[in-house]
Amino acid sequence: VMVEPSIRGCRYAAADTRSILVAAQPDGYGSLGKEEVELGPVRGTQSLHANDCTVYAPVAGSTLQVAVNAAEADSDECDSAQGIAQYVLAGLR
């Protein structure tokens, strides 16, 4: 993914007009989230913006970032981002 500063992750095109970013960020990035969310046994944060919902979760010295982008983001994108984050977190246990 070409973003400044660089992001270690992958962006996927969804079947509709959405795209999904799954990335690893430095420890502490979770403080960027505005609202606390439960991600199974992990407590994370999320931020809803006009065109994306991003979920952050702490993971062993780093932060998992899952962003679901859409032309007009709403709670559906946040639900999707939370579900993807929980799926990834389960694989890391």
N, C-alpha and C positions, 0 to 999 in steps of 0.2 A: 504494500500500500504506500503510495507516494504522498505523504503529508509532512509538513514541517511543524514541530519536530517529528522525526520518523516514528512510526508506530510498528511494533512487532506484532503482526497479525494477518488475517486473511479476510477479504471481503467477498461475499457470495451474493449472486443475484437470486432473488426469490422468484417463484412462479408468477407472481403478479408484478406490480411496479415497485416493490420494496427491495431493499438490499440489506444484508446483515454483515456486520463487522464483528469478528471475534479476535480479541487482541490481548496481549500481556503488557501491562504498564508497571512502572515502578511502585514499590510499596507506598501507600499513603494516597494514591490516586482516588480512592474511594471517597475522600473528603470533597470531591467535586460534585457528588450526588447531593440533591436537595431534600430527598425524602428517604427515610429508612424503609427497607423491604425485607421480608423473610424469604430466604432462598433455601428452603429445607432447613438443615441444621446450621446454616450460615446466615448471618445478618449482613445485608449489603445496603447499597444506596442506589437511587435512580434519579434521573433528571429528564423531564419531558420538555421538549422544545417544539417549535413550529413544524420541523421536518424530521425529527427523530426522537426516540426514547433510548437512553443509555443507562445500562445497569452496571454497577461496579461491585466486585466481591473480593475480599481479601483472600489470598492464596499464598501460603508459605513464602513470605518475603517479597511478594509481588501483588499485583491487582489484576483480576480478570475484568475485562471490559467487553460488554456485548451491546452493540448499538443496532437498532432496527430503524432504517431510514425509509421514509415514505413522503409523498408530496405533501400530505397533511397528516401529521402524526397525532394519535390519540391514545386512549387507554389500551386499545388492541395491540399497538406496537409495544407498549410497556409489558403487557401480558406475555407477548411473544418473547421479548428480551429476557424476562424473568424465567420463562420456561427453558430457553436455551442455556441460560446461565446455570440453572439447576442441573441440566443434563451434563454440561461440561464439568461442573463441580463434582458430580457423582463419579465421573470417570477419573478424577484426580485423587479420590480417596484411596 
